[in-house]
Structure formats: C-alpha cells, structure tokens
Amino acid sequence: MGGVDDVDRARAQEYALLATLLSRSPDDRMLGCLALLRGDASPLGAAHAALAEAAAKTDAESVKAEYFDLFDGLGAAGSCPTHPTT
C-alpha cells in the first residue's frame, strides 16, 4: 500500500481551497495568498490565473460585501419569495 499520489494530493488541495472560499469570505491575508497563485495552459491553470488576478485587484471589505450578497443574504427575511398555500 502506497501513500497518496501527486494527483490525489493536488485534488485534495483544490477541494480544500474551494471549501475555504465557500465557507467564508477571504480576508486580506487570504487574498494575498490567492494573488500569488500561478496558472498554466490547462483549464484549471487558467482558473488559477484568473483567481490570482481578481484577488490582486480587490480588498477584503469588497469581497465580504459580495460574499454576503451571494451567500449569506439569500436566506435573509424578505429576500426569498413566499409561496401561497392552497
């Protein structure tokens, strides 16, 4: 039985990144780390490059507001239409 191979390790790191970004808005430290991502010619590499570029152009307060609008605000009172009962 061998250890975890490089592909599985990379996959786990991608899922960890996605989980982190979906669980809370990134702070300035996380944005700084994201801005350091490097891409390559693959679709995933292009996504990394785009994420790095976006992270470099924003700040934590702007991301926090957008995160709230996208995720936290969905369940706020009045934001979801009510369905009439029949």
N, CA, C and O atoms as a Tinker XYZ file with bonds, in Angstrom:
   344  protein
     1  N      0.836000   -1.178000    0.000000    73     2
     2  CA     0.000000    0.000000    0.000000    64     1     3
     3  C      0.878000    1.237000    0.000000    63     2     4     5
     4  O      1.728000    1.404000    0.875000    81     3
     5  N      0.675000    2.095000   -0.973000    73     3     6
     6  CA     1.459000    3.312000   -1.075000    64     5     7
     7  C      0.736000    4.485000   -0.427000    63     6     8     9
     8  O     -0.398000    4.371000    0.038000    81     7
     9  N      1.422000    5.593000   -0.414000    73     7    10
    10  CA     0.848000    6.817000    0.122000    64     9    11
    11  C     -0.034000    7.487000   -0.912000    63    10    12    13
    12  O     -0.398000    6.890000   -1.925000    81    11
    13  N     -0.360000    8.697000   -0.648000    73    11    14
    14  CA    -1.202000    9.485000   -1.548000    64    13    15
    15  C     -0.349000    9.934000   -2.731000    63    14    16    17
    16  O      0.746000   10.463000   -2.539000    81    15
    17  N     -0.843000    9.728000   -3.953000    73    15    18
    18  CA    -0.060000   10.155000   -5.109000    64    17    19
    19  C     -0.256000   11.650000   -5.374000    63    18    20    21
    20  O     -1.100000   12.298000   -4.754000    81    19
    21  N      0.524000   12.175000   -6.288000    73    19    22
    22  CA     0.511000   13.619000   -6.555000    64    21    23
    23  C     -0.836000   14.124000   -7.060000    63    22    24    25
    24  O     -1.261000   15.226000   -6.712000    81    23
    25  N     -1.506000   13.321000   -7.878000    73    23    26
    26  CA    -2.808000   13.733000   -8.411000    64    25    27
    27  C     -3.833000   13.823000   -7.289000    63    26    28    29
    28  O     -4.587000   14.794000   -7.215000    81    27
    29  N     -3.868000   12.832000   -6.424000    73    27    30
    30  CA    -4.808000   12.859000   -5.303000    64    29    31
    31  C     -4.485000   14.010000   -4.343000    63    30    32    33
    32  O     -5.392000   14.641000   -3.801000    81    31
    33  N     -3.207000   14.276000   -4.136000    73    31    34
    34  CA    -2.798000   15.377000   -3.268000    64    33    35
    35  C     -3.263000   16.714000   -3.866000    63    34    36    37
    36  O     -3.801000   17.561000   -3.154000    81    35
    37  N     -3.054000   16.896000   -5.169000    73    35    38
    38  CA    -3.482000   18.128000   -5.842000    64    37    39
    39  C     -5.000000   18.275000   -5.788000    63    38    40    41
    40  O     -5.519000   19.371000   -5.573000    81    39
    41  N     -5.706000   17.166000   -5.984000    73    39    42
    42  CA    -7.175000   17.199000   -5.924000    64    41    43
    43  C     -7.640000   17.603000   -4.525000    63    42    44    45
    44  O     -8.553000   18.416000   -4.385000    81    43
    45  N     -7.025000   17.049000   -3.510000    73    43    46
    46  CA    -7.387000   17.397000   -2.131000    64    45    47
    47  C     -7.122000   18.874000   -1.854000    63    46    48    49
    48  O     -7.906000   19.525000   -1.164000    81    47
    49  N     -6.031000   19.401000   -2.383000    73    47    50
    50  CA    -5.722000   20.824000   -2.185000    64    49    51
    51  C     -6.744000   21.708000   -2.880000    63    50    52    53
    52  O     -7.130000   22.747000   -2.345000    81    51
    53  N     -7.187000   21.308000   -4.066000    73    51    54
    54  CA    -8.211000   22.085000   -4.781000    64    53    55
    55  C     -9.524000   22.085000   -4.005000    63    54    56    57
    56  O    -10.162000   23.127000   -3.857000    81    55
    57  N     -9.926000   20.918000   -3.513000    73    55    58
    58  CA   -11.162000   20.844000   -2.731000    64    57    59
    59  C    -11.053000   21.652000   -1.444000    63    58    60    61
    60  O    -12.023000   22.284000   -1.026000    81    59
    61  N     -9.897000   21.638000   -0.820000    73    59    62
    62  CA    -9.700000   22.432000    0.398000    64    61    63
    63  C     -9.815000   23.926000    0.088000    63    62    64    65
    64  O    -10.406000   24.680000    0.861000    81    63
    65  N     -9.253000   24.345000   -1.033000    73    63    66
    66  CA    -9.365000   25.749000   -1.434000    64    65    67
    67  C    -10.823000   26.122000   -1.689000    63    66    68    69
    68  O    -11.298000   27.149000   -1.203000    81    67
    69  N    -11.525000   25.297000   -2.443000    73    67    70
    70  CA   -12.940000   25.563000   -2.713000    64    69    71
    71  C    -13.756000   25.605000   -1.425000    63    70    72    73
    72  O    -14.598000   26.486000   -1.249000    81    71
    73  N    -13.511000   24.661000   -0.531000    73    71    74
    74  CA   -14.238000   24.626000    0.742000    64    73    75
    75  C    -13.979000   25.893000    1.539000    63    74    76    77
    76  O    -14.902000   26.456000    2.128000    81    75
    77  N    -12.735000   26.345000    1.563000    73    75    78
    78  CA   -12.396000   27.558000    2.295000    64    77    79
    79  C    -13.104000   28.766000    1.698000    63    78    80    81
    80  O    -13.674000   29.576000    2.429000    81    79
    81  N    -13.070000   28.890000    0.375000    73    79    82
    82  CA   -13.677000   30.056000   -0.272000    64    81    83
    83  C    -15.201000   30.043000   -0.187000    63    82    84    85
    84  O    -15.827000   31.102000   -0.207000    81    83
    85  N    -15.799000   28.869000   -0.094000    73    83    86
    86  CA   -17.251000   28.792000    0.023000    64    85    87
    87  C    -17.737000   28.923000    1.461000    63    86    88    89
    88  O    -18.902000   29.249000    1.692000    81    87
    89  N    -16.863000   28.676000    2.426000    73    87    90
    90  CA   -17.285000   28.698000    3.828000    64    89    91
    91  C    -17.243000   30.091000    4.450000    63    90    92    93
    92  O    -17.949000   30.357000    5.423000    81    91
    93  N    -16.429000   30.971000    3.904000    73    91    94
    94  CA   -16.332000   32.341000    4.443000    64    93    95
    95  C    -15.652000   33.224000    3.405000    63    94    96    97
    96  O    -14.953000   32.741000    2.514000    81    95
    97  N    -15.871000   34.513000    3.540000    73    95    98
    98  CA   -15.205000   35.429000    2.618000    64    97    99
    99  C    -13.729000   35.539000    2.993000    63    98   100   101
   100  O    -13.389000   35.544000    4.176000    81    99
   101  N    -12.855000   35.626000    1.999000    73    99   102
   102  CA   -11.428000   35.697000    2.300000    64   101   103
   103  C    -11.041000   37.030000    2.931000    63   102   104   105
   104  O    -11.560000   38.082000    2.557000    81   103
   105  N    -10.128000   36.969000    3.888000    73   103   106
   106  CA    -9.602000   38.193000    4.496000    64   105   107
   107  C     -8.411000   38.675000    3.661000    63   106   108   109
   108  O     -8.065000   38.063000    2.650000    81   107
   109  N     -7.787000   39.777000    4.095000    73   107   110
   110  CA    -6.670000   40.333000    3.337000    64   109   111
   111  C     -5.518000   39.345000    3.202000    63   110   112   113
   112  O     -4.864000   39.288000    2.161000    81   111
   113  N     -5.271000   38.570000    4.249000    73   111   114
   114  CA    -4.181000   37.577000    4.194000    64   113   115
   115  C     -4.468000   36.532000    3.134000    63   114   116   117
   116  O     -3.589000   36.195000    2.341000    81   115
   117  N     -5.703000   36.010000    3.110000    73   115   118
   118  CA    -6.072000   35.010000    2.111000    64   117   119
   119  C     -6.026000   35.599000    0.703000    63   118   120   121
   120  O     -5.574000   34.939000   -0.233000    81   119
   121  N     -6.490000   36.834000    0.554000    73   119   122
   122  CA    -6.430000   37.470000   -0.765000    64   121   123
   123  C     -4.982000   37.600000   -1.233000    63   122   124   125
   124  O     -4.687000   37.417000   -2.414000    81   123
   125  N     -4.086000   37.917000   -0.307000    73   123   126
   126  CA    -2.674000   37.998000   -0.655000    64   125   127
   127  C     -2.122000   36.660000   -1.124000    63   126   128   129
   128  O     -1.352000   36.600000   -2.082000    81   127
   129  N     -2.515000   35.598000   -0.453000    73   127   130
   130  CA    -2.086000   34.251000   -0.864000    64   129   131
   131  C     -2.682000   33.882000   -2.219000    63   130   132   133
   132  O     -1.992000   33.322000   -3.071000    81   131
   133  N     -3.956000   34.193000   -2.419000    73   131   134
   134  CA    -4.603000   33.891000   -3.698000    64   133   135
   135  C     -3.945000   34.656000   -4.840000    63   134   136   137
   136  O     -3.829000   34.134000   -5.948000    81   135
   137  N     -3.517000   35.879000   -4.581000    73   135   138
   138  CA    -2.868000   36.692000   -5.611000    64   137   139
   139  C     -1.542000   36.085000   -6.063000    63   138   140   141
   140  O     -1.036000   36.435000   -7.129000    81   139
   141  N     -0.979000   35.189000   -5.273000    73   139   142
   142  CA     0.283000   34.543000   -5.613000    64   141   143
   143  C      0.113000   33.268000   -6.438000    63   142   144   145
   144  O      1.096000   32.687000   -6.898000    81   143
   145  N     -1.139000   32.835000   -6.625000    73   143   146
   146  CA    -1.371000   31.633000   -7.428000    64   145   147
   147  C     -0.823000   31.826000   -8.838000    63   146   148   149
   148  O     -0.879000   32.922000   -9.395000    81   147
   149  N     -0.304000   30.766000   -9.395000    73   147   150
   150  CA     0.200000   30.786000  -10.764000    64   149   151
   151  C     -0.585000   29.782000  -11.579000    63   150   152   153
   152  O     -0.953000   28.715000  -11.089000    81   151
   153  N     -0.834000   30.131000  -12.813000    73   151   154
   154  CA    -1.581000   29.252000  -13.692000    64   153   155
   155  C     -0.685000   28.632000  -14.748000    63   154   156   157
   156  O      0.520000   28.879000  -14.804000    81   155
   157  N     -1.312000   27.825000  -15.575000    73   155   158
   158  CA    -0.638000   27.247000  -16.729000    64   157   159
   159  C     -1.664000   27.186000  -17.861000    63   158   160   161
   160  O     -2.714000   27.823000  -17.785000    81   159
   161  N     -1.359000   26.424000  -18.903000    73   159   162
   162  CA    -2.226000   26.384000  -20.080000    64   161   163
   163  C     -3.476000   25.521000  -19.905000    63   162   164   165
   164  O     -4.359000   25.541000  -20.763000    81   163
   165  N     -3.562000   24.775000  -18.825000    73   163   166
   166  CA    -4.732000   23.918000  -18.600000    64   165   167
   167  C     -5.932000   24.758000  -18.167000    63   166   168   169
   168  O     -5.761000   25.895000  -17.727000    81   167
   169  N     -7.133000   24.216000  -18.285000    73   167   170
   170  CA    -8.311000   24.956000  -17.806000    64   169   171
   171  C     -8.209000   25.308000  -16.320000    63   170   172   173
   172  O     -8.579000   26.413000  -15.922000    81   171
   173  N     -7.716000   24.392000  -15.505000    73   171   174
   174  CA    -7.551000   24.682000  -14.081000    64   173   175
   175  C     -6.484000   25.751000  -13.872000    63   174   176   177
   176  O     -6.631000   26.620000  -13.013000    81   175
   177  N     -5.420000   25.686000  -14.653000    73   175   178
   178  CA    -4.376000   26.699000  -14.566000    64   177   179
   179  C     -4.897000   28.076000  -14.945000    63   178   180   181
   180  O     -4.529000   29.073000  -14.325000    81   179
   181  N     -5.756000   28.135000  -15.964000    73   179   182
   182  CA    -6.361000   29.407000  -16.366000    64   181   183
   183  C     -7.269000   29.941000  -15.262000    63   182   184   185
   184  O     -7.315000   31.148000  -15.025000    81   183
   185  N     -7.990000   29.047000  -14.587000    73   183   186
   186  CA    -8.843000   29.458000  -13.470000    64   185   187
   187  C     -7.999000   29.995000  -12.323000    63   186   188   189
   188  O     -8.374000   30.979000  -11.685000    81   187
   189  N     -6.866000   29.358000  -12.055000    73   187   190
   190  CA    -5.963000   29.846000  -11.003000    64   189   191
   191  C     -5.445000   31.236000  -11.348000    63   190   192   193
   192  O     -5.400000   32.114000  -10.486000    81   191
   193  N     -5.056000   31.439000  -12.596000    73   191   194
   194  CA    -4.540000   32.745000  -13.020000    64   193   195
   195  C     -5.619000   33.821000  -12.890000    63   194   196   197
   196  O     -5.337000   34.934000  -12.446000    81   195
   197  N     -6.849000   33.491000  -13.276000    73   195   198
   198  CA    -7.948000   34.457000  -13.161000    64   197   199
   199  C     -8.259000   34.767000  -11.701000    63   198   200   201
   200  O     -8.533000   35.915000  -11.352000    81   199
   201  N     -8.218000   33.746000  -10.849000    73   199   202
   202  CA    -8.448000   33.954000   -9.418000    64   201   203
   203  C     -7.358000   34.837000   -8.828000    63   202   204   205
   204  O     -7.647000   35.732000   -8.033000    81   203
   205  N     -6.110000   34.594000   -9.210000    73   203   206
   206  CA    -4.996000   35.409000   -8.716000    64   205   207
   207  C     -5.151000   36.865000   -9.143000    63   206   208   209
   208  O     -4.924000   37.780000   -8.351000    81   207
   209  N     -5.536000   37.071000  -10.383000    73   207   210
   210  CA    -5.716000   38.432000  -10.895000    64   209   211
   211  C     -6.848000   39.141000  -10.156000    63   210   212   213
   212  O     -6.712000   40.305000   -9.779000    81   211
   213  N     -7.951000   38.450000   -9.950000    73   211   214
   214  CA    -9.085000   39.048000   -9.234000    64   213   215
   215  C     -8.716000   39.359000   -7.790000    63   214   216   217
   216  O     -9.079000   40.415000   -7.272000    81   215
   217  N     -8.001000   38.455000   -7.138000    73   215   218
   218  CA    -7.598000   38.662000   -5.745000    64   217   219
   219  C     -6.675000   39.864000   -5.616000    63   218   220   221
   220  O     -6.745000   40.600000   -4.632000    81   219
   221  N     -5.818000   40.065000   -6.597000    73   219   222
   222  CA    -4.870000   41.184000   -6.565000    64   221   223
   223  C     -5.558000   42.529000   -6.759000    63   222   224   225
   224  O     -5.014000   43.564000   -6.376000    81   223
   225  N     -6.745000   42.522000   -7.348000    73   223   226
   226  CA    -7.444000   43.770000   -7.678000    64   225   227
   227  C     -8.534000   44.151000   -6.683000    63   226   228   229
   228  O     -9.249000   45.128000   -6.909000    81   227
   229  N     -8.680000   43.412000   -5.598000    73   227   230
   230  CA    -9.784000   43.687000   -4.674000    64   229   231
   231  C     -9.266000   43.803000   -3.247000    63   230   232   233
   232  O     -8.067000   43.688000   -2.990000    81   231
   233  N    -10.185000   44.032000   -2.339000    73   231   234
   234  CA    -9.840000   44.101000   -0.920000    64   233   235
   235  C    -10.877000   43.305000   -0.135000    63   234   236   237
   236  O    -11.943000   42.970000   -0.650000    81   235
   237  N    -10.548000   43.013000    1.105000    73   235   238
   238  CA   -11.396000   42.140000    1.928000    64   237   239
   239  C    -12.792000   42.717000    2.139000    63   238   240   241
   240  O    -13.768000   41.967000    2.160000    81   239
   241  N    -12.902000   44.014000    2.292000    73   239   242
   242  CA   -14.232000   44.609000    2.529000    64   241   243
   243  C    -15.145000   44.436000    1.317000    63   242   244   245
   244  O    -16.324000   44.118000    1.468000    81   243
   245  N    -14.609000   44.642000    0.130000    73   243   246
   246  CA   -15.409000   44.454000   -1.085000    64   245   247
   247  C    -15.831000   43.000000   -1.245000    63   246   248   249
   248  O    -16.976000   42.710000   -1.593000    81   247
   249  N    -14.897000   42.092000   -0.990000    73   247   250
   250  CA   -15.199000   40.670000   -1.109000    64   249   251
   251  C    -16.222000   40.262000   -0.058000    63   250   252   253
   252  O    -17.109000   39.455000   -0.336000    81   251
   253  N    -16.107000   40.806000    1.134000    73   251   254
   254  CA   -17.054000   40.479000    2.208000    64   253   255
   255  C    -18.472000   40.877000    1.817000    63   254   256   257
   256  O    -19.417000   40.120000    2.040000    81   255
   257  N    -18.620000   42.066000    1.234000    73   255   258
   258  CA   -19.948000   42.521000    0.801000    64   257   259
   259  C    -20.497000   41.635000   -0.314000    63   258   260   261
   260  O    -21.674000   41.272000   -0.304000    81   259
   261  N    -19.647000   41.293000   -1.266000    73   259   262
   262  CA   -20.098000   40.431000   -2.363000    64   261   263
   263  C    -20.434000   39.033000   -1.856000    63   262   264   265
   264  O    -21.428000   38.440000   -2.276000    81   263
   265  N    -19.616000   38.511000   -0.961000    73   263   266
   266  CA   -19.878000   37.188000   -0.377000    64   265   267
   267  C    -21.235000   37.199000    0.323000    63   266   268   269
   268  O    -22.027000   36.270000    0.165000    81   267
   269  N    -21.501000   38.246000    1.094000    73   267   270
   270  CA   -22.783000   38.339000    1.793000    64   269   271
   271  C    -23.933000   38.345000    0.782000    63   270   272   273
   272  O    -24.916000   37.622000    0.947000    81   271
   273  N    -23.803000   39.161000   -0.257000    73   271   274
   274  CA   -24.861000   39.233000   -1.266000    64   273   275
   275  C    -25.097000   37.885000   -1.943000    63   274   276   277
   276  O    -26.237000   37.521000   -2.234000    81   275
   277  N    -24.018000   37.147000   -2.192000    73   275   278
   278  CA   -24.141000   35.869000   -2.897000    64   277   279
   279  C    -24.621000   34.728000   -2.012000    63   278   280   281
   280  O    -25.418000   33.898000   -2.448000    81   279
   281  N    -24.140000   34.681000   -0.766000    73   279   282
   282  CA   -24.399000   33.512000    0.067000    64   281   283
   283  C    -25.234000   33.814000    1.305000    63   282   284   285
   284  O    -26.304000   33.230000    1.479000    81   283
   285  N    -24.778000   34.698000    2.151000    73   283   286
   286  CA   -25.479000   34.953000    3.411000    64   285   287
   287  C    -26.806000   35.650000    3.203000    63   286   288   289
   288  O    -27.768000   35.370000    3.918000    81   287
   289  N    -26.876000   36.532000    2.259000    73   287   290
   290  CA   -28.095000   37.305000    2.040000    64   289   291
   291  C    -29.232000   36.510000    1.451000    63   290   292   293
   292  O    -30.369000   36.980000    1.448000    81   291
   293  N    -28.961000   35.318000    0.950000    73   291   294
   294  CA   -30.008000   34.525000    0.312000    64   293   295
   295  C    -31.131000   34.137000    1.262000    63   294   296   297
   296  O    -32.291000   34.060000    0.856000    81   295
   297  N    -30.799000   33.896000    2.501000    73   295   298
   298  CA   -31.807000   33.465000    3.447000    64   297   299
   299  C    -32.393000   34.591000    4.274000    63   298   300   301
   300  O    -33.196000   34.344000    5.174000    81   299
   301  N    -32.006000   35.817000    3.986000    73   299   302
   302  CA   -32.481000   36.962000    4.769000    64   301   303
   303  C    -33.984000   37.138000    4.580000    63   302   304   305
   304  O    -34.532000   36.845000    3.517000    81   303
   305  N    -34.621000   37.611000    5.609000    73   303   306
   306  CA   -36.058000   37.837000    5.546000    64   305   307
   307  C    -36.388000   38.779000    4.409000    63   306   308   309
   308  O    -35.756000   39.824000    4.258000    81   307
   309  N    -37.359000   38.420000    3.625000    73   307   310
   310  CA   -37.799000   39.259000    2.524000    64   309   311
   311  C    -37.048000   39.031000    1.226000    63   310   312   313
   312  O    -37.460000   39.550000    0.189000    81   311
   313  N    -35.958000   38.272000    1.247000    73   311   314
   314  CA   -35.199000   38.081000    0.010000    64   313   315
   315  C    -35.692000   36.884000   -0.787000    63   314   316   317
   316  O    -35.405000   36.776000   -1.979000    81   315
   317  N    -36.424000   35.987000   -0.151000    73   315   318
   318  CA   -36.965000   34.831000   -0.853000    64   317   319
   319  C    -38.473000   34.996000   -0.986000    63   318   320   321
   320  O    -39.164000   35.306000   -0.017000    81   319
   321  N    -38.966000   34.786000   -2.188000    73   319   322
   322  CA   -40.412000   34.920000   -2.346000    64   321   323
   323  C    -41.141000   33.854000   -1.552000    63   322   324   325
   324  O    -40.672000   32.724000   -1.415000    81   323
   325  N    -42.272000   34.227000   -1.043000    73   323   326
   326  CA   -43.077000   33.249000   -0.304000    64   325   327
   327  C    -44.054000   32.597000   -1.273000    63   326   328   329
   328  O    -44.505000   33.205000   -2.244000    81   327
   329  N    -44.356000   31.377000   -0.983000    73   327   330
   330  CA   -45.280000   30.636000   -1.842000    64   329   331
   331  C    -46.629000   30.556000   -1.125000    63   330   332   333
   332  O    -46.700000   30.131000    0.028000    81   331
   333  N    -47.688000   30.963000   -1.806000    73   331   334
   334  CA   -49.007000   30.886000   -1.153000    64   333   335
   335  C    -49.402000   29.446000   -0.927000    63   334   336   337
   336  O    -49.115000   28.573000   -1.746000    81   335
   337  N    -50.051000   29.209000    0.169000    73   335   338
   338  CA   -50.547000   27.873000    0.444000    64   337   339
   339  C    -51.921000   27.722000   -0.179000    63   338   340   341
   340  O    -52.694000   28.678000   -0.243000    81   339
   341  N    -52.212000   26.541000   -0.628000    73   339   342
   342  CA   -53.534000   26.317000   -1.251000    64   341   343
   343  C    -54.348000   25.367000   -0.435000    63   342   344
   344  O    -55.483000   25.059000   -0.797000    81   343
